[in-house]
């Protein structure tokens, strides 16, 4: 959804509302282990999405928004990584970390592969400055990671976001998103 929003195919508000409503399906259940140990649909699909989101946020945090998960994907592709080749996870993580000048991918993989992590998402959403109000995303631009949230899913340049509720501005009278 992030890439689709960045391409302008999906509105940023819908992306955040969906992530807030759905990403908890990727959280581990007690006793389920890490991503490598839990082959359930929700943990595989949404757990992988959580890995990517957390990696992107942490890379952006450590590089002051100068690098992102897209840099990782470009580096892997430039090194010949595509569907026709098999690479070890260690190789992919090393390529990605080198591309971003961080150790985010190795650290996050170590945290999520065998352990029940993350256990909750509320602190991530709070730090990014996004929450649900009914079915709508509400944004807090004073949140510690609000600049990262905006970089992840920017609003189209030169446009306002009618109908978007923020803590500072009400929803438009039409209620359109």
Number of C-alpha atoms within 10 A of each C-alpha: 17 18 13 13 20 17 13 14 11 15 20 25 23 17 18 24 19 16 19 19 14 12 19 19 16 24 22 23 14 8 9 17 16 23 24 14 15 19 12 13 11 17 24 18 14 18 25 16 16 23 20 15 16 18 21 22 24 22 26 23 16 16 14 12 16 11 20 24 23 14 18 24 16 15 19 20 13 10 11 12 15 11 8 6 7 8 12 8 11 12 11 19 20 18 20 25 21 15 19 22 13 17 16 22 27 17 13 18 19 13 15 21 16 15 18 19 21 19 13 12 13 13 9 14 20 16 16 22 24 25 20 17 10 8 13 20 24 23 25 19 17 12 16 13 21 19 18 23 22 15 15 21 22 17 17 14 6 6 7 9 16 14 17 21 21 17 13 9 11 13 16 13 8 8 11 10 16
